[in-house]
Amino acid sequence: MKTPGFWYRREVTPAALLLAPAGALYDLASRLRRSLVRPQRAPVPVVCVGNLVAGGAGKTPVALALGRRLGEIGIAAHFLSRGHGGSLAGPVRVNPGRHSAAEVGDEPLLLARAAPAWVSRDRPAGARAAAAAGARLILMDDGFQNPSLEKDLSLLVVDGHAGFGNGRILPAGPLRERPEDGLRRAGALVVMGPDRAGIGALAARHGLPALGARLVPSPEDAARLRGRRVLAFAGIGRPEKFFATLAELGAELAGAVPFPDHHAYTPDEIMRLAETAQERQAVPVTTEKDLVRLPPEARPMVEALRVDLAWDDPAAADAVLEPVVRRALGLRAG
């Protein structure tokens, strides 16, 4: 679905008030589930990259950056995802050459390009399958609110501008749970972009590190798109962030078309976008995450902007990871 605009309005809106009772029920059900489920321990350490809001925080780029860093220091990390939007229950190891987004979801296809990735609705079963296949550490992309698998470290990703929106629980706002509940289970926060929402101060009040990070467009893609007329489209949590990135790198926006998060594009939709771009003398451009959801025959018609995560302080990120790295390497802390 598209992110409702009132979720990120600071003032109280009629829609938020109307949906507040449903939010209270959602919160009660989530807390009850967490209290009743006993987490299972995986054979190897588990690092969860999650968030407190529905969509758009930047979990997958953070997971990819952690996977790269762990690989650099000799840790065989495997990704684990529920495979949102995919039809396969798993556990199944993702094969980008064989699986489609309709089968495994879009994020697992991106993750599997960097390291082995598994899709499993039963998270403990997925963790066991990954460990049996040689994983020395599990990197969960999402799953912070899933209590079935014990986490050794949980990182909460927060957009530095949007923060927690209107501060209300789904569907009255973007929150999956109350921040005070989630922060008690977190090991650190990752603040994406400039911290205009006071996330660093909130982390400090809870005794948690706040790791600053930002998404940086691929230099090659930025150079290729700078100065060009583009018809931008995206089906992500907050597509306006993608449109702003294109404008900031110097592309000329001939149009910006938002779609619902995880949208499954049809050939007709891509043809219409291509025709509109041609009429406006522009090139269709989307995100890497959207590109894998396009029909294969339509992908050559569209360009994608790749982005990478850059830490403000890489040493601080390493320090947060150190205890789980030690365990993965079989070392004792101290």
N, C-alpha and C positions, 0 to 999 in steps of 0.2 A: 504494500500500500504506500501511497505518498505520505510524507511526513506532514501532519496537520500544522498549519501555521500558528495556531494558538498555543501549541506546545512550547514555543520559544518566545512568547510574549510575557514580559515581566508583570504587566497589569493583569488583574483578575478578569477573566472573560466568562460570559454566560456558558459557553461550551464546557469549560473546565469545571465550573460549579455544577453543571448538570451531570457530568460524568464522575464527579468526586465519589459518590457512593460505590460505583463500579470499581474505582481505583482502590477503595478501602477493602473490598472483597478480594481483589487481585492480590493485594498485599497480604491479607490474612491467609489466603490459600498458599502463597509462596512461602511464608514463614512456617506454616504448618508442615508443608512438604519437607523443608530443610530440617525441621525438628524430628520428623519421623523416619527419615532415611539415614541409615548408617553407611558412611562412605567406605568404599573398598580401597585397599592399598594396592598400588601398582607395583610390579617388580622393579621398576626404575623410577627415578625422580620425575615429578610432574610439575611443569610450569604452565600456569594458565594465564592467557592474555584475554582479559574480559573487559566489560564496562558496566556502567549502571544505567545506561540509556538504550533505547531501541534504535540501533542503526547509526551510522555516520560518524563514529568516533575515530576510526583508523586502526582497528585491531589487527587486520591482516598485514599492513606494512610493518607494524611493530613485531608481529610474529616472524615475518620474513627477516627483519634485521637481527632479531635474536638468533634465528637459525643460522644466519651467516656468521655471526660472532662465535657461536658455539662450534661451528665447523672449523673456524680459524684456530681455536684452541684445542682441537682434537676430540670434540665430543660428537658422537654419532647421534644427532637429534632427529626424531621423526615427528611430523605434524599429526595432530588428531583433531578431527572436526566432525560435527554432526552431519554436515553436508546439507545445509539449509536449501530447500528447493529441489533437492535430488530425490530420485525414486528408490535408490538402493539403501537398504537398512544396514548392510555391512555386518561384521567388519570386512572391509575390502580395501586393498591397496589401490590408490588412484593411479591410473595409467593415462596421461594426457593424450597419448596417441590413439587410445581406444575409447576412453570414457568421454561423455558429453556433460555439459552443465546440467542438463535435464536428469542425468543419472546420479551425479555426485555433488552438484552445486557448483557455483562459480569460484568461491574462494579456494576450495581444495585443488582445483585445476591450476591456479596460480601457485599455490604452495608446493605442489608436486613438481614444478619446474625447478625448484630450489633444493629440495630434499624429499626423501620418502614421505608420503602423506597417506593417511588412512581416514576413511569415512566410517563412522559407526554410531548409530543411535544409542546403542548400549556402550557408554564410554568405558567402563571397566573392561569389557570384552575387547574393545578397540585397543586399549593400552596393553593388554596381554598379548594381542596379536602383534603389535609393533615391537614389543620387547622380545618376543619369540623370533622375530625377523632381524634382530640385531640392534634395535634402538637402545642407547644407553641413557636417553632422556626423552621425555615426551613433552612436546610443545602443543598445548591446546589452544586453538584459535576459537575463542568464545567458550562458553560452558561454565562461566563463573557462578551462575545461578543454579547450575545442575549439581546436586549434592551427592551424586552416586559415586564419584571418583575423588579420592583424597588428593589435595594439592599440596605440594611442598612449598610453592611460591605462587602467589597470585598478583598480577600487575593489572591495575585498573587504568584504562585509557580514557582520557577526558579531553574533549575539545576545549582549548583555552578560551575561546570566544563564547561558545554557546553554553559551556558548563553543564548544569543539570536542568536547563530550560526553566520552565515555570515552577519546578520543584515538586510536581505532582506525579502520582503513580499512574501507570497505564490503566485505562485509556484517557484519563484526564490530563496526562502529561507524558513525557518521554521516559520516566523512571521505571526501571524493572523492579526496583526495591528501594527502600529508604536509604539514603546515603549513610546514615549512622550505622545501619546494619551491615552494609557492604564494606565500609571502611574497617570494621572490626575483623574482617576476614582477609583483608588485603595486606600485602607486604610492601607495596610501593604504588605510587601513582605516576602515570606517564601523561604529561601535559602537552598536548599537540598544539603548536603555534603559540603566539603571545598569550600570556596568562591575564586575560581581561576579566575573568570570572572569579578571581581570588582562590583558585584551586591550590596554589602553593601554600597559602595561609591556612586553608582547611587541612591540608596534609600535615602541616606542622602542628596544628592543634591535636591531631591524632597520633603524633609521633611517627609519621611515615615520611620516607624520602619522596621528593617530587622530582622526577626526571623530565627535564625539558627536551622536546623533540620537535621536528618539523618535517614536512614532506617537501622534497626537492625534485623538481622536474628533471628528467634525464637531459643532460647537456645537449646530446645529439637531437633529441626530439624538440627541445626548446629552440635550438638554432633553426631547425627545419620549419617550425610553425611561426616563428617570430616574423611579424609583418604580413602574414598571409590572412586572407579572409577565410573564416571557418564557420561552419554550422555545427555548434556543439550540442551533443545530447548525452544524457547519462541517466541510468536507473540505479542510483545508489541512495544511501540514507539521506544525504544532504547534497543534492546535485549542484546547488548554487556555489558550493566550495570549488567544485571542478571548473565551473564557468569563470569564477573569479581568478583561478590559477591561470587559465588561458589568457585572460585579459592582462594579468600581471606580467606574464612572460613576453607580451607584446603582440599577441595575435589579435586580429580585428574580428570581433564577433558579429557575424551576419545574422545570428539567431542563436537562441539557447532553448533547447527542448527538454524538459524534465520528464522522466518516467518513474513509475513506482520502483522501490528498492527490489532488487533481484528480478526485474522484469524479464520475461522470456520473449524476445523479439521475434516477430513473424517476418517472412520475406516481403510481404506487402508493406509493412511499416518501414523497412529499410529502403525499399524502392521509393516510397514517398519522401523519405529523408534525402535520398540521393537526388531525386528530381528537384526538391526544394533548394538543395545546395547548388545544383546546376543553374537554376533560375537566378540565384543570388550571386553567382560566380564565386562560389565558396567550396571548400572541401569538408566533407563530414568528418568530425573528430569526436572520439569518445574515450572512455577509460579502458585500461587493460581488463578490468573486472567485467565491464560491459562487453568487450570484444569477444570473450569466450562464450557469451550467451547469444551471439549473433549466429544465424544460420551459416554453416561453413562456406556456402557459395557466395554469401554477401560480404564476408570479411575483406576480400581484396578491394571492395568499394569504399572502405572506411579506414581512416588512420587513427592510431591510438597514442595517447600521451602517457608514457611511463613515468612513474614517480618512485623515489627511494626515500627511506627514512634516514635523517641525520640527527644524531644526539647532540645536544648542546654541550654535554660533558660525558664523553664516552667512558671515562674512568669511573664516574658515579654509577653508570649502568653496569659496568663490570663488578663493582662492589656489591650491588644488589644481587647479582647472579652468583657471586662467589660461593655461598654455602651449598647451593644445589650442584654447582660444578664440582666442588669437593666430593660430594656424595657420589656423583656420577663417575668420578675418577677413582672412587674407592678410598679416598683419603679421609682422615679424621681432622675435624676442625681443631685449631689450637696451635 
